[in-house]
Amino acid sequence: MTGSGKTAAFVLPILHHLIAKPRGKTRALVVTPTRELAAQILTALDSMAVHTPITAAAIYGGVGMAPQEHAMRAGVDVLVATPGRLLDHLSAPYASLKNIEFLVLDEADRMLDMGFLPDIKRILKMVPAKRQTLLFSATMPPPIAALTKEMLHNPLMIDLGRRSLPAVGITQAVYPVKQDLKKDLLLALLDRGEMAQALVFTRTKHRANRLAEQLVKRGIKAERIHGNRSQSQRTAALAGFKNGHYKVLVATDIAARGIDIEALGHVVNFDVPQAPDDYIHRVGRTARAGELGDAFTFVAPDEQNDLRAIEKAIGKRLPQITIPDFDYNARPEGRLEIPIGERIAAIRGRKADERARSKAKAARSGSSNGSHRSGGSTRPAGSGSGGSGGSGRSGGSGDSRRSGGPYRSRRGR
């Protein structure tokens, strides 16, 4: 299950093995799928190692590489990294994994998914063959378990939960609703005052953006978090949600496994996840470490098959709830999702406008240069130093300063 102390399960033994060893060499590497999860693991590690000499650093994208390079050069004891940024560093001579003794692949079902597998295989080639490799995950579907056996020598599987299920403290419910009325249903639930805060999951980044924008237009403090947001934006959004500044945080599945919020009361599946494992991870953001929480899932008619797959995986039917005072036949207020065709057409239109502006600017620049050359050719020949000086003022350093040439470049540097 989620929220079961999995991070401590690998951090504490690693700290125990490293504490008596010399400093200055990176001996443990934790690879994780998201920036948020990497930062979360580092925070947990730092709190556990606070009274020890062990050092650690997080390596992920969206932030500057210089501090990360410094940590790798210094040889911190533990690196917590996402695959892409780690490989960026490993292409430089200062980065090496030759001293790794412990390799941890956290969220193994994601990390060994086909999207991450090439990067993982490249990293595996860079660590010593003699090492201990640990794979941790709240879910371990059979195809991924088979893949891990190919990568590991005589692996031992410890399955504490036997089957991945939501935590017992989660009250789960289904809200049947038309696809184009989901936003209105969410607003109705928020207006009832029963949700102090809600983490809302959508299936795409576009829908996350649109939903957050429309919630803000209705006066609800909301923010979104997904893969297209910069690291600073994602950090600020999560921090604002944790401290209560935002009532709603809209997220995609890529962020689900890196969000750890104490006493989060409500998770809303705005879109039904297509994989039962994703459902378990989404609702697992609430009722963590023995707390209680609610998980609501909005189900449109075309999502019934996905709901049945989830119910089969968790071994029970979920209760269905309707709100008495909500008009399930109302006309939706505007569109939540802009069709992909319209979005592509808009992007092409913007690019065409940009090309037209660039072409017009180039034409004006060419015309201006031509007029300067024409003006220079009409000056009387042999005008002496005065004519030369005049020519210098019109086409030399004085003109370049006014046009933003060398002067602007120096200022930019």
Helices and strands as residue ranges (DSSP letters): H 6-18, E 28-31, H 35-48, E 56-59, H 66-74, E 78-81, H 83-90, E 102-106, H 108-111, H 117-126, E 132-136, H 142-151, E 170-176, G 179-181, H 182-191, E 198-201, H 205-217, E 222-225, H 231-242, E 248-251, H 253-256, E 266-269, H 276-283, G 288-290, E 293-299, G 301-303, H 304-314, H 340-377, H 384-395, H 397-403, H 406-412
